[in-house]
Amino acid sequence: MASLKLSHIYKVYDNGHKAVNDFNIDIADKEFIVFVGPSGCGKSTTLRMIAGLETITAGDLFIGDTLVNDMEPKDRDIAMVFQSYALYPHMTVYENMAFGLRNRKMPEDQIKERVLKAAKMLDIEEYLGRKPKAMSGGQRQRVALGRALVRDPKVFLLDEPLSNLDAKLRAQMRTEITKLHKSLGTTFIYVTHDQVEAMTMGTRIVVMKLGYVQQIDTPMNLYNEPYNKFVAGFIGSPQMNFFNVKLTRKADKVKVDFVSDENASINLPYEKLAKIHDKYLHGDTEVIFGIRPEHLEVVKKGKGLKVVVNAVEHLGNECIVYGKLGDKVEEFSMKDDGRDVIVKTIEGTPVEVGDVIEVAPKQDKVHFFDAQTEITLMEKIPSFNSVAAKVSKNSLEVFGGKAKLPEVFAKALEGKTNVTLEIPPSSIVKGKDFTLPVEKCEEVDGKVLAYLVNGDSILFAIVDKVLEPGSEYSFSLLNEKVTVLADGEEVLKATSDKVEFHGTFSKTEVKEKRQRVLHFFYNINGKAFEAPVEKGYKINTIDGNACYKNEYKYAVAIDSLKIVDGDEGLLGQVEEVLKYGDVTFAKVKVGSDEILVKVSDDFAASEVRINFASEDVEVYSTNIDMKIC
Ligand code: ADP
C-alpha cells in the first residue's frame, strides 16, 4: 500500500523528443488511477518512469515518502503487468508465477502459499501445470496478473493489459480487475487508450494529449465538466456535438447563433452561462458550443433546432439519430460542414430517415469553449470578473460605490473615464470599500465561490465561509491583482506573484577535511547565490556539462524578496515606486531584468539591495521550456 507523488515530471528522449511535460499528481493510497489518451501521448512513458524502466529527465517521483528517481526498479516495490503478458513460454503457469519470488530467494513453502492464493483469486488453479501456449489470451492475462499479485507490491502498474483480448472478454476482465483492486486495497495505475475502460475503472482519470496532462478528475467530473474541447470529445460515446456559434446577451437570455446555419438559433438563460466572460457575449466572437448526443431532446415543432435525419441506429434500449442542421434533404456527403448532429434518444421515438425533427439542448448540460485555446468558457472558478467602472477625480466608481483611486491607477488612467476591471475572484477580500448582495454560494474544489449581484451581472468572489443568500457582503479589492482595460487596450497589468532573473550556473571544487566537495552557484548580475547541493546536482544531471554554459531562468516569489542593507544581495536601480493603496512596490532594474519588490509606503531610494534565500529559487531551463527544480 502506498501513495505516490509526481512533481514536475518531464521526459525528454535522447533524440530530443519531449514525451512528457510537467506531469503533476498526488495519488492517494488505494486509488485506481487511469492514464488515458490517444496513442503517443506519453502514457506508457510516464508509467515506465514510475516503474523505473525509463529515466526521469526532470522532476521528483515519490513512492510513499521516499524519493525514488534513482532507485532500481526491483527496489521500488511495484509490479507491472504488460499488454504482451511477457510470460516465459518454457515454464508452467506455476513456475511463471513463482519465478520472481524464487529470484528473491523466498522459501518454497511461502512461494507455494502465495501462488495458490493468487491462482484461487484469479480462478486459474486448474491451469497451474500448463504452459502458456496451451492457454487462451484471457487466461494468459490472468497469469500475468497473478505473477504481479504474488509479489504483494505496494503499487500495481498495468500497461494496456486488456488490449489483446476480444471485446467480450475485455469487458469481463475489466470488472474482474476492478473487483481485484477493491479486494487488495492496493494503489493501481492503469494505462489505456480506451475511454470506456478509463471511465469504468478509474477512481480518477488523467487525460493526456501530446505529452501534456489535459485534466485530472473523477469520471463524473470529466464527463460533466470537461476542461477543454479535447477532453469533452474524448470522453463519452457517441462523441459530443460541436458547433461554431456566436453568443449575444439580451437581458436575462443569451442568444446562440449557429455559424454554419444562419436559420439556426436558440436561447439559453443567462443564469446558466453567468461564468462566461462578458467579452464572449457581444455576438462578435466565434466560440464552440458543445452538447452531448444524450443531452439533445427531441421537442415539439417550433421549439428547437431543425435537424434533417440521415441515419437512425436502433440499439434496442436506445436509438442514435444522425442528421444535419437545417430542414432540406441534401445529397449525402461525408464532408464535415459544421452541421452534423448526433442525438441519442430513447427507443420508440418516431424518427425516420428523411424526417425533419426539432431538438433542444438540456439547459444544464451545455458546454462552451474558446475557439482558439479550446479551453472551457465555464471554468468552475472563473479566472476573471469583467466589471465596468468609472474614473472620476480621485475615485473609482464601481459596484454602486466609490473608492479612492490608488496612485498607480490614477497615473495609468489619466484622461480615461470608462474602464473595464479584470478582477480575479481571489482578489476580492473582506473589506469596507464596497457592498453587494449575495445570490448564492457554491463549494468548488474545497473553496467557497460566492455569487454577488452586481447590477445585471454576477461578481464571483472566493470567500472564507458559505454566505446566506440575500445577505450583504462587504469587500475591498487587492488592487495590485487587478488588470485595467480602456477602449479594449490594457492600460494597467496585474502584478505577478513571482519575479524572474536570468543568469548562469557554476561550480567550484574545494577541499574540506581532505575531501573534495562541490559547491554550486546561481550567478545573477555579478552575484553568486550558493545553490542547495541537491539542486546543483540535479541541474548537472539534467543538462550535463552544458549546464555551466547555459542560461537559466531563476524565479523567486515576490514575498521571498528582502531589501537589505550593506553590500549583500543584488544591486538594482529603482525605476519607479508603485503605490497600490495597501501595498507599495518598487520597480527595479537588475541587469537586464525588471522586477517588482515590496517596499514600505515611504520608500524613496534610487538604488536597493535585494536578497533572497537560494532555497526559495525555482530553476527553469531556457533552451527547452522546462522547470528543473
Ligand atoms: P503512449 O503510451 O501514450 O502511446 P508513449 O509514452 O509510448 O505513448 O510515447 C510518447 C511519445 O514518445 C511518442 O511520440 C513516442 O514516439 C515517443 N517515444 C517513446 N519511446 C521513445 C524512445 N525510446 N525514444 C524516442 N521517442 C520515444
Residues whose N, C-alpha, C, O or C-beta is under 5 A from the ligand:
A	BS01	ADP	Y13 H17 A19 P38 S39 G40 C41 G42 K43 S44 T45
